[in-house]
Amino acid sequence: MYKQLIRPLLFKFDPEEVHSFTNSAVKTAFSLPLAKTLSKSLFQVADPRLERKVFGLTFPNPVGLAAGFDKDAKMIDEFSELGFGFIEIGTLTPKPQEGNPKPRLFRLPQDGAIINRMGFNNQGVDAAVERLRARKSQVIIGGNIGKNKVTPNEQALQDYLYCFDALYDVVDYFVVNVSSPNTPDLRALQEKEPLLDLLSNLQNRNQGKAKPKPLLLKIAPDLNHAQLDDIVEIAVQTHLAGIIATNTTISRAGLSTPAQVIDSIGMGGLSGRPLKQASTEVLRYLRQQLPEEIRLVGVGGIMTAEDALEKLAAGADLVQLYSGFIYEGPALIKQINQRLLR
């Protein structure tokens, strides 16, 4: 029903406006009687065989919602009813910011892909904290944190520490995002020296808490093996709980969408089906190089249940959806979990 009726209608309108509209529609739908009962039968798969113990947490199933979809933690209760095993909010910054000028979100239907240059648009970490305090769902929450656009890289640590402290009591794990291509110079923080400094200081703050939270790093798919080797060394040295592989790519290789359309869109990170191979290769390489205790989350190009199984076979402990959720709808979550059980 989603792919045949709902998606064709939604895809006739601006992607960002549709995102806001569908979120409002979903929120309204779940306020109606029997909505949760219907959603449970349509989308949820409850089976103890799906449980995964990762980062010291027990996930009811390994399928999560990637960061970027519910940046401001406005839809936690509703998305939890769709069968996700965990939800990652953000990327959040200390101060609210508008992000990049619109239009900044583009569909490539021929490729099953999306290009975005949102630019960490969010209402600020403090507003998200208040929403998380008021949530009813007990779903596992990850807090994806970044820096404000106006904060120079030399002062980025203070932004990350502010977000860490603000979110500490209301999330279950943290993700350090230094890999978005849509904030100027942010990816420079992936270089060895600044990344080691950033993660060391965050981990020191974390270990100073009564109950430290799992600390993860989200990386780009565009890193070469030498850069990935640096990531491995830093992950071990800073005792990371895990790595999320991967963020969006700046590559435009192999697209079916006409070049003139791609050129007219311009800058931004590409997600969806064309990202699958590159992100899986990064995932597989990391699994071969990392010690077993550092766990991996696979994200990028998961459009089918088989895609999710491929990520898990390559070394992922958990997977996340973003573009696949847009193109395939919430039924994809159930399809993956049912395929895992088979």
N, C-alpha and C positions, 0 to 999 in steps of 0.2 A: 504493500500500500504506500509506504513512504517513497520508494523509488519510482513507482508508477504514477502516483497522484500528487503527493505533497512536494517532493523535490522539484519536479518541473515547474510548479507554480512559484516556489520560493526563488528558483534560479532566474526568474524574470526580473528580479529587483536587485537593488544595490546590496552587495554582500554584508556590509556593516549594518545597514538598516535592517536587513533580514535577521541578522544575529540578535539585535535588540528586540525586534518584534517577536521572534520565536521564543526567546527567553521569557518575555512577558506572557505569551500565550501558554507556555508550559506552566508557568507559575499560576496562572488563572485556572488552568485545567486541573492542577493538583489541589485546588481549593474546593473542587466539586466533590459531592458524595461518591463513594466507591472508586474514585480515581486511583487510589493507592492499591486497592484490590485488583483492579484491572491491569495496572502496570506490573504488579507482581506476577500475574499469570502470563502476561505478554513478554516480559523482558528478563525477569530474574531467574537465576538458576542457583538454588541453595543446595549444596552438596559438600559434605566435609572433605571429600577427595580433592576439591578445588582449593582448599586452604594452602597458603604458602607462608612459612615462617621466614621472614627476611628482615634484616636490620634489627632483630629483636622484637619485631612486631608480627602479629598474626593477621594476614590479609585473607578475607573470606574467599576471594578469588584473585587471580593475577592480572585482571584487566582494569586499568585505570584511565582516568581522563587527564590528558596532558595539560600542562600550564598554558595559559593564553586563552582558554575557552571561558573560564570563569575567573577572570583576573581579580575581581573585587569581592569574591566570596558571596555573591548575591544569590546563587542557585544551589548551594550545597544540599539542602534538604530535598530539592526536586531531582537533581542529578543522581543522588544516592538511591532514589526509587527506580532508576533505570537499570540497576544491576551492576554498577561499577563497584569494584573491590576497593578502590581508593580514588581520591580526587586531589589534584594538585592545583592550588590557587596561585595567582600572580601572573607575571612577575610584578612584585610590589616594590615601591620606592618610598623613601621617607616622606617626601612631599608629594601632594597630588600633582599630576602633570597631564597636559592634553595629548601628548604624543605628537606624531608627525602630521603635517597637513593632509586633509582628505582630497581625493580618494587615496586609500592606502591599503585596501584589501581587494584582491582580484581572483576570480575563478578561472581555471583553465580546464574546462570540461573534457576536451579531447584527451587530456593527459591525466585526468583524475587528480588534479593538483590545485594548489592555492599559492599565490604570492602575497605576502604581507610586508608592510613596512610600518607597523603600528607605532613603534617607538616607545614601548613601556607606558602606554596610556593607562592610567589608573587613578583612583581617588585617594591614594595614599594609604600607607600601611595601617594607620590608626583607625581609619574608617572600616577597614577589613577586619580588624581585631574586634570591634564592636559587633559586627555581624556574626563572627565566629562564636563569640560569647553567647549569642542569642539563638544559635542553631539548635535544632531538635535531633537531627541525625547523629549517630555515633560513628559514621563512616570515617575511615582513616584519612587524615588531611596532611598534605605536604605543603610547605610554605616556600615558594620560589621567590628569591630576593635578588634585587639589583640596585643600581645607583641612579640618581636623578641625572638627566641629560646635562644640566648646568654644573654638575659636580665634576671637577677635573679628576683624572685618574689618580693623581697624587693624593687626593683626599677621599677616594672611593671607599676605603676601609671604613670610615666613619658612617657612611650610608649603609653599608652591609651590617655593621654592628648595631645600628639603630633598628633596622628591620628585624634582626635576629632577636634583640632584647624585647621588642614589641610583640613579636609573634610567639615567643618561647612557650607561654602557658596555653596557647590555643591551637598549636599544630603538633603533629606526631613526628615529622621529620622535616629537614631543611634541604633546599636545593640552592646552590650558589650559581647564578646565571652570569657567566662572562662571555657567552657565545652567541648572543643575538647579534645579527648583522645590522640592526636598525637603530642602534644608538651609537653616535660617532665615537670611534676609538675604543669602544667597549672590548672588542676582541683582542686588543693589545694586552688586556689583563690575562689572557690565556698564555702569554709568554712566561717562560720558566720562573724568572726572578719575581715579577709582580704577583704571579699566581701563588707561588710558595709563601710569599709574605702575607697575602690576603687570607689564604686558607689556614696558615699557622696561627694568625691572630684570631680568626673566627673559632678555630678549634680550642685555643687557649680559653676564650670566653666560654665556650661550650663546656669544657671540662671543669670550669670553675662553678658550674651549676650543680645543685644537689643531685639531679638526675639528667645527665647529658643526653641530648637528642641525636639521632642519626644525622650525619652531615654528608650530603652528596654534592657532586659537581656535575653540571650539565655542559657538555662539550659540543663543538661544531663538527659536522661531517667532513669538513674541508681540510683537516689536519693530515700531514704526511706522517710516515712511520716514526721519523725522528722526533716530531712534535708529540706524537702519541706516547713514545717512550719517556719523554719528559713528564707527561701527564701521569703515567704509571709510577714513575719515581716519586713524584710529588704526592700522589694518592697514598702510597705506602708510608712516606715520611710524615705525612700529616694525619695518618690513621683515619682516612675517610671510610665511611660505611659503604659507599657505593658511587657509581658513575652513571649518569643518564646519557645514553648514546642513541640519538643525537638531536641537536637543534636543527633548524632549517639550513639550507645550503644557498650559497650565492651562485652556484653553477646553473647554467641553463642548457647543459648538454643533453642531446637526445630527445628534445621535446617535439611533439607533433603539432602543437600550436604554431601557426605561421610566425616567422621571425619578426615581421613588421608589427604584429600584435604584441609580442614580447618586448620589442624595443619601445613601443608606445607606453607600456606599463612602467618600465624603468626599474629602479632599484628595489630591493626587497629580498626577503628570505623565501625560498621555495620549499613547500612541503607537499606531501601526498605521494602518489605512486612512483614518480620519477626519483624520489629520494630513497626508495626502499633498498636498492642494492648497495649504495654507498654507505648508508647508515648501518646496514647489516655487516658489511666488511669491517667497519670500524669496531662494531660490537664484537665480532669474532676475533679480531686481532687483540683487543683488550682482554678478552677472556683467556687467551693463550698466554698473555704476559703478566696478568695480575695474579696475586695470591688469591686463594679460594675465598678467604673471608671478606674480600671486597666484592660486593655484589653489583649486578648490572641490571639496568632498566632499559629495555629496547623500545625505541619510538622512532617513527619515520617510515611512512609508506605502508602502514598496515591497513589494507583495504578489504581483506578476506580473512577467514579463520586460518587458512593455510599460511598466510603471511605472518600471522601471530605465532604459529607453530614453528615457522622458519626462524623467527627471532629467538624463541626459546631454545631451539636446537643449536643456535649459534652461541648460546651462553647467557641469554637473558634469564633473570629470575622472575621478572615482572615485565609487562608491556603496557604501553599507553597509546591512546587514540587521540587524534585531532582531526586531520583531514578525512580520515576514514569514517569518523562519526558524522561529518557533514555530508559526505557523499553516499554513505550506506545507511545512515540512521541508527537509532538505538538497537535495532535487531542485531547489529554486528556484535554487540557485547554478548548477547545470548548465544549467537552462533559460535563464537570463539570458545565460550565455556562448555557448550555442548560437545564441540569437537574435541576438546581436551578430555572430557569424560569418555568419549568413544575411543 
